């Protein structure tokens, strides 16, 4: 039964509308009794415990791009794209053990603020500029387009209409409620997202016996070679094991350890222990997407390969349409909305924080706390409007998921380099940081333009030079590191008091220091997490 001319049953439509209204009410009411100071708006009053931090880290990361893109990648190539999920666990360990202690102890509000304390104001300003660009073009713009495209394909809802509705609902509770509203809604959305994804996976696996497939061997006989392997030796899609080992840490450290949209949850921790345990909790949750997001795409290849053909982005909508009954389909659709809205909300709040704290408050130090909140809200509205305009250009990209990774590979090398050297090398200078950020940004932008597909689908660096985007990220990081080291050696060393409390004496200090805080030692949990991921890689090698 259709309603309002849309390809959607009334029951499902009611559930989706109820979800939109419910999440809006929860987001606004979550801060109804809280005085909206700058710290409350931007950092939830530094009140977050580790369960909420971990859930929020996961929810702000998983977007509709992941839901649709990872299923499509599982359909095309297989579990190898799950490396973006399992490798994330290792960089979350890096965040927990090496970066979170500095962030929490220095009570910073933004990641650019850390760079100002470690280096200078110019480094802070340029990182804020790069962070806002990343949030606008990746986190919000591309997520909006991916979600709108799915709803057009799935329900027949016009792309522009989808973008408007999603933007308005997400924008209201984010702009009014700040980080507390974002994190509370993210915790709800995490449960819905995981539950919906598990349901689709279970239903897809349950449909295999109807195709005469009852064992793993029978399943492997129906799929492409290596489609269930995480470790490839060929680099046909740029994800051979050596490309992943060299390139992913660059993207992962940038995204999980230095991106304001993600790390803002850690900055809002109520204690150093929560700031360290929260990322590890998120690391354990990151085990799931390979099985509930990528694997369903591979199962879809077996079940509906003839129907889907080469249009891999259809695999998730087809699985939902064919396997999920009415009513539950509305809940799954709400899960898609949850993924989309949590990512957009996280990016909007981080942009508001970056603009109000790192730009306005520095240009006008006399800006009151109340004014910062008001400026943050208006800047969030402006960013949302710009992202809505940019999202309408999403059809210019042949693969949204790959485009997001390539944009990240262009931004990440300079930022990852400056943060790593800044945290682990006391001799690193402010001049080196600024030179590396500017040079690395220009180099990454140039590489992205040169490697953009031409009319024939040819990429100069990937196809002509044989360097896919993951290896590009690695080599650009090596070049940025050389720039940072050389400029540091050519400029005066920073005074010891300038870097005190902002760098480790050596990389082993974080692992060998005496643990005196109450609660579980994060190093033990980190060891369990690394062993777990290592064992999974062995099973799916």
C-alpha positions in Angstrom: 0.0 0.0 0.0 1.4 3.4 -1.0 0.7 6.7 0.7 1.0 10.3 -0.6 2.3 8.9 -3.8 5.4 7.5 -2.2 6.6 3.9 -2.3 6.2 3.4 1.4 3.5 1.7 3.5 1.5 3.8 5.9 2.8 1.9 8.9 6.5 2.5 7.9 5.8 6.2 7.3 4.2 6.5 10.7 7.2 4.9 12.4 9.7 7.1 10.6 7.8 10.3 11.4 7.4 9.1 15.0 11.2 8.6 15.2 11.9 12.0 13.8 9.6 13.7 16.3 10.8 11.5 19.2 14.5 12.2 18.6 13.8 15.9 18.2 11.9 15.9 21.6 14.6 13.9 23.4 17.4 16.1 22.0 15.7 19.3 23.1 14.5 18.0 26.5 17.9 16.6 27.4 19.2 20.1 28.1 16.0 21.8 29.3 17.3 22.2 32.9 20.8 23.0 32.0 22.2 26.5 32.0 23.6 27.0 28.5 27.1 28.2 29.2 30.0 27.8 26.7 31.3 24.7 28.4 27.8 23.2 28.6 27.0 23.9 25.0 30.3 22.9 23.4 31.5 20.2 25.9 28.3 19.0 27.7 29.6 20.5 30.9 32.5 17.9 30.8 30.1 15.3 32.3 30.3 12.4 29.9 31.1 8.9 31.3 32.9 6.2 29.3 29.8 4.3 28.0 28.3 7.4 26.5 31.6 8.5 25.1 32.2 5.1 23.4 28.6 4.9 22.0 28.8 8.5 20.8 32.2 7.9 19.1 30.7 4.9 17.2 27.5 6.7 16.3 29.2 9.9 15.0 31.5 7.7 12.9 28.9 5.4 11.3 26.9 7.3 8.7 24.6 6.4 5.8 27.7 6.4 3.7 29.0 3.5 5.8 25.7 1.7 5.8 25.2 1.9 2.0 28.9 2.1 1.0 30.2 -0.8 3.1 27.3 -3.0 2.0 28.1 -2.1 -1.6 31.8 -2.7 -1.1 31.0 -6.1 0.5 28.9 -6.9 -2.7 31.7 -5.8 -5.0 34.9 -6.9 -3.3 34.1 -8.4 0.0 35.2 -8.1 3.6 38.5 -6.4 2.7 36.8 -3.0 3.1 36.2 -4.0 6.7 39.8 -3.0 7.3 38.5 0.6 7.8 36.6 -0.8 10.8 39.0 -3.2 12.4 42.1 -1.0 11.9 40.1 1.8 13.6 40.4 -0.2 16.9 44.2 0.2 16.8 44.0 4.0 16.3 41.4 4.2 19.1 44.0 2.5 21.3 46.4 5.3 20.3 43.8 7.9 21.2 43.2 6.3 24.6 46.8 5.8 25.7 48.7 8.6 24.0 46.5 11.5 23.1 43.5 11.5 25.6 45.7 12.1 28.7 47.1 15.4 27.2 43.7 16.5 26.0 42.0 16.0 29.3 44.8 17.3 31.6 45.1 20.5 29.7 41.3 21.0 29.7 41.2 22.1 26.1 37.9 22.8 24.3 39.2 22.1 20.7 42.0 20.3 19.0 43.3 23.5 17.4 43.6 24.9 21.0 46.1 22.0 21.8 48.2 23.0 18.7 48.3 26.6 20.0 49.6 25.5 23.4 52.1 23.2 21.8 53.2 25.4 18.9 51.5 28.8 18.2 48.4 30.6 17.2 49.0 30.3 13.5 49.0 26.5 13.7 45.7 26.7 15.6 44.1 28.9 13.0 45.1 26.8 10.1 44.0 23.5 11.7 40.6 25.1 12.5 40.3 26.1 8.9 41.1 22.5 7.7 38.7 21.0 10.3 35.8 23.1 9.2 36.4 22.2 5.6 36.5 18.5 6.4 33.3 18.7 8.4 31.5 20.6 5.8 32.6 18.6 2.7 32.8 15.1 4.3 30.8 14.7 7.4 27.8 16.8 6.5 27.7 17.4 2.8 28.4 13.8 1.5 26.4 12.2 4.3 23.3 14.3 3.4 23.6 13.3 -0.2 24.1 9.6 0.5 21.1 9.6 2.8 18.9 11.5 0.4 19.9 9.1 -2.4 18.9 6.1 -0.4 15.6 7.5 0.5 14.9 8.4 -3.1 15.8 4.9 -4.3 14.0 3.2 -1.4 10.8 5.3 -0.8 10.7 7.6 -3.9 11.2 10.7 -1.8 12.8 13.5 -3.8 16.5 14.1 -2.9 16.0 17.8 -2.2 13.0 17.1 0.0 15.0 14.5 2.0 17.9 16.9 2.5 15.6 19.7 3.7 13.7 17.5 6.2 16.8 15.8 7.6 18.7 19.1 7.8 15.9 20.9 9.7 15.3 18.2 12.3 19.0 17.6 13.0 19.8 21.2 12.9 17.1 22.2 15.5 18.2 19.9 18.3 21.9 20.4 17.6 21.7 24.2 17.4 19.5 24.5 20.5 21.0 21.7 22.7 24.7 21.7 21.9 26.9 18.6 22.6 24.8 17.2 25.4 21.8 16.9 23.1 24.0 15.4 20.3 25.5 12.8 22.6 22.2 11.7 24.2 20.6 11.2 20.8 23.7 9.4 19.6 23.4 6.9 22.4 19.8 6.1 21.4 20.8 6.0 17.7 23.7 3.6 18.4 21.3 1.0 19.8 18.9 1.4 16.9 21.6 1.3 14.3 23.2 -1.8 15.7 19.9 -3.5 16.2 18.6 -2.8 12.7 21.9 -3.9 11.1 21.8 -7.2 13.1 18.2 -7.8 12.0 19.1 -7.3 8.3 22.1 -9.6 8.7 20.1 -12.4 10.4 17.3 -12.2 7.8 19.8 -12.4 5.0 21.6 -15.4 6.5 18.2 -17.0 7.1 17.4 -16.7 3.4 20.5 -18.6 2.3 19.1 -22.1 2.9 16.3 -21.2 0.4 19.1 -20.9 -2.2 20.5 -24.4 -1.2 23.3 -22.9 0.9 23.6 -24.4 4.4 27.4 -24.5 5.0 30.3 -22.0 4.8 31.8 -24.1 2.0 28.6 -23.9 0.0 28.5 -20.1 0.6 32.2 -19.7 -0.5 31.4 -21.6 -3.7 28.8 -19.0 -4.7 30.9 -15.9 -4.1 34.0 -14.3 -5.7 37.5 -15.5 -4.7 38.8 -13.9 -1.5 35.4 -12.2 -0.9 35.6 -13.4 2.7 39.2 -12.5 3.2 40.4 -9.4 5.1 44.0 -9.6 3.9 44.6 -9.3 0.1 47.9 -9.5 -1.6 46.9 -7.8 -4.9 46.3 -4.1 -4.9 43.5 -4.0 -7.5 41.3 -1.8 -5.3 44.2 -0.2 -3.3 43.6 -2.3 -0.2 46.4 -4.9 -0.3 47.6 -5.7 3.2 50.7 -3.5 2.8 48.6 -0.5 1.6 46.3 -0.9 4.6 49.2 -1.3 7.1 51.0 1.8 5.7 48.2 4.0 4.7 45.4 3.4 7.2 47.3 4.7 10.3 47.6 8.0 8.6 43.9 8.3 8.0 43.0 6.7 11.3 45.2 8.9 13.5 43.8 12.0 11.7 40.2 10.9 12.0 40.1 9.3 15.5 42.8 11.2 17.3 42.8 14.8 15.8 39.4 15.4 14.2 37.3 17.7 16.3 34.0 16.1 15.1 35.1 12.8 16.7 37.4 13.8 19.6 35.0 16.3 21.0 33.3 13.5 22.9 36.6 12.7 24.7 37.2 16.4 25.5 33.8 16.3 27.3 34.8 13.4 29.6 34.1 13.8 33.3 37.5 12.2 34.3 40.8 11.1 32.6 39.7 7.5 33.2 36.5 8.0 31.2 38.4 9.9 28.5 40.7 6.8 28.1 38.2 4.0 28.6 35.5 5.5 26.2 37.6 5.1 23.1 38.5 1.5 24.0 34.8 0.8 24.4 34.2 2.2 20.9 37.1 0.0 19.7 35.3 -3.1 20.8 32.0 -1.9 19.1 34.0 -1.5 15.9 34.4 -5.2 15.7 30.7 -5.4 14.7 30.5 -3.5 11.3 32.4 -6.1 9.4 29.7 -8.7 10.3 26.6 -6.4 10.2 27.5 -3.9 7.5 30.0 -5.5 5.1 28.9 -9.2 5.3 25.3 -8.5 4.4 26.6 -7.0 1.1 28.4 -10.2 0.3 25.3 -12.2 1.2 23.3 -9.9 -1.1 25.7 -10.8 -3.9 24.6 -14.5 -3.6 20.9 -13.8 -3.0 20.2 -10.9 -5.4 23.2 -10.6 -7.7 21.1 -11.1 -10.8 18.7 -8.3 -9.7 21.3 -5.8 -8.5 23.8 -6.3 -11.3 26.5 -3.6 -11.4 24.5 -1.1 -9.3 26.1 -2.2 -5.9 24.7 0.8 -4.0 21.3 -0.9 -4.4 22.2 -3.9 -2.3 21.1 -2.5 1.1 17.8 -1.2 -0.2 17.1 -4.5 -2.0 17.9 -6.5 1.1 15.6 -4.4 3.2 12.8 -4.4 0.5 13.0 -8.2 0.0 13.6 -9.5 3.5 12.3 -7.0 6.1 8.5 -7.1 6.8 6.4 -4.0 6.9 6.7 -2.2 10.3 10.2 -3.5 10.9 11.1 -1.9 7.6 10.2 1.5 9.2 12.5 0.7 12.1 15.3 -0.1 9.7 14.7 3.2 7.9 14.8 4.9 11.2 18.2 3.3 11.7 19.4 4.8 8.4 18.1 8.1 9.6 19.9 7.6 13.0 23.2 7.0 11.2 22.8 10.0 9.1 21.6 12.4 11.8 24.2 11.4 14.3 27.0 12.1 11.9 25.6 15.5 10.8 24.9 16.5 14.4 28.4 15.7 15.5 29.9 17.7 12.6 27.6 20.6 13.2 28.4 20.9 16.8 32.2 20.7 16.1 31.9 23.4 13.5 30.1 25.6 16.0 32.8 25.0 18.5 35.7 25.6 16.1 34.2 28.9 14.8 33.2 30.3 18.2 36.2 29.2 20.2 39.1 29.1 17.7 38.2 32.0 15.5 35.8 34.5 17.1 37.0 34.2 20.7 40.6 34.7 19.5 39.8 37.7 17.2 37.7 39.2 19.9 39.0 38.0 23.3 36.3 40.1 25.1 33.5 38.0 23.6 31.2 36.9 26.5 30.3 33.3 27.2 26.7 34.0 26.2 27.8 35.6 22.9 30.0 32.6 22.1 27.0 30.2 22.4 24.9 32.5 20.2 27.7 32.8 17.6 28.2 29.0 17.7 24.5 28.5 17.0 24.4 30.8 14.1 27.6 29.4 12.6 26.1 25.9 12.8 23.1 27.2 10.8 25.4 28.8 8.2 27.5 25.6 7.9 24.3 23.5 7.5 23.1 25.8 4.7 26.5 25.5 2.9 26.6 21.8 3.3 23.0 21.5 2.0 24.1 23.4 -1.1 27.2 21.2 -1.5 25.3 18.0 -1.0 23.3 18.6 -4.2 26.6 18.1 -6.1 27.0 14.6 -4.8 26.0 13.0 -8.1 29.2 14.3 -9.6 31.1 11.5 -7.8 31.0 7.9 -9.1 31.5 6.4 -5.6 30.7 8.5 -2.5 32.4 6.1 0.0 35.6 6.1 -2.0 35.4 9.9 -2.6 35.2 10.4 1.2 38.3 8.3 1.8 40.2 10.1 -1.0 39.3 13.5 0.5 40.5 12.2 3.9 43.7 11.0 2.3 44.4 14.5 1.0 43.7 16.2 4.4 45.2 13.6 6.8 49.0 13.5 6.1 49.8 17.1 7.3 47.6 16.9 10.4 48.7 13.4 11.4 52.4 14.4 11.0 52.1 17.6 13.1 50.2 15.8 16.0 52.5 12.8 16.1 55.7 14.8 16.0 54.2 17.3 18.4 53.3 14.8 21.0 56.4 12.6 20.8 59.2 15.0 20.0 60.0 17.9 22.3 62.3 19.5 19.7 59.5 20.1 17.2 59.1 23.8 16.6 56.2 26.1 15.9 57.7 27.1 12.5 57.9 23.5 11.6 54.2 22.9 12.5 52.9 25.8 10.4 55.2 25.0 7.4 54.0 21.4 7.5 50.3 22.2 7.8 50.4 24.7 4.9 52.7 22.6 2.7 50.9 19.3 3.4 47.5 20.9 2.7 48.6 22.2 -0.7 50.3 18.9 -1.5 47.2 16.9 -0.6 44.9 19.2 -2.6 47.2 19.0 -5.6 47.3 15.2 -5.4 43.5 15.0 -5.0 43.0 17.1 -8.2 45.6 15.2 -10.2 44.1 11.9 -9.2 40.5 13.0 -10.0 38.9 10.7 -12.6 38.8 12.2 -16.1 36.0 11.6 -18.6 37.4 8.1 -19.3 37.6 7.2 -15.6 41.5 7.5 -15.6 43.4 8.5 -12.5 46.8 9.9 -13.1 48.4 8.9 -9.8 46.5 5.7 -9.1 46.4 4.3 -12.7 49.4 6.1 -14.3 51.9 6.0 -11.4 50.5 2.9 -9.7 50.0 4.6 -6.3 46.5 4.2 -4.9 45.1 6.6 -2.3 46.2 4.7 0.8 49.8 4.6 -0.4 49.5 8.2 -1.4 48.6 9.1 2.2 51.6 7.2 3.5 54.1 8.8 1.1 52.7 12.3 1.7 53.1 11.7 5.4 56.7 10.7 4.9 57.3 13.9 2.9 55.5 16.0 5.6 57.6 14.3 8.3 60.8 15.3 6.4 59.6 18.9 6.2 58.7 19.0 9.9 62.1 17.5 10.9 64.2 19.7 8.7 62.4 23.0 9.6 62.6 22.0 13.3 66.4 21.5 13.1 66.8 24.8 11.3 64.8 26.8 13.9 65.4 27.4 17.6 64.2 24.7 20.0 61.1 25.6 22.0 61.7 26.4 25.7 61.3 23.4 28.0 58.5 25.2 29.9 56.6 25.7 26.6 56.2 22.0 25.9 56.0 20.8 29.5 52.8 18.7 30.0 52.1 18.7 26.3 54.5 16.0 25.1 55.7 12.6 26.3 59.3 12.2 27.3 59.4 9.2 25.0 56.8 7.0 23.3 57.2 4.3 26.0 56.3 6.6 28.9 52.5 6.2 28.3 52.9 2.4 28.4 55.3 2.1 31.4 54.1 4.9 33.8 52.6 3.9 37.1 48.8 3.8 37.1 47.5 5.5 40.2 43.9 6.4 39.1 40.8 4.5 40.3 39.2 2.1 37.8 40.5 -0.3 35.2 43.9 0.3 33.8 43.3 1.2 30.1 46.5 -0.6 29.1 44.9 -3.9 30.0 41.8 -3.2 28.0 43.9 -2.0 25.1 45.8 -5.3 25.2 42.6 -7.3 25.1 41.3 -5.2 22.2 44.5 -5.6 20.2 44.6 -9.4 20.8 40.9 -9.7 19.8 41.4 -7.8 16.5 44.6 -9.8 15.8 42.7 -13.1 16.3 39.9 -11.9 14.0 42.4 -11.1 11.3 43.9 -14.5 11.7 40.5 -16.1 11.2 39.6 -14.1 8.2 43.1 -13.9 6.6 
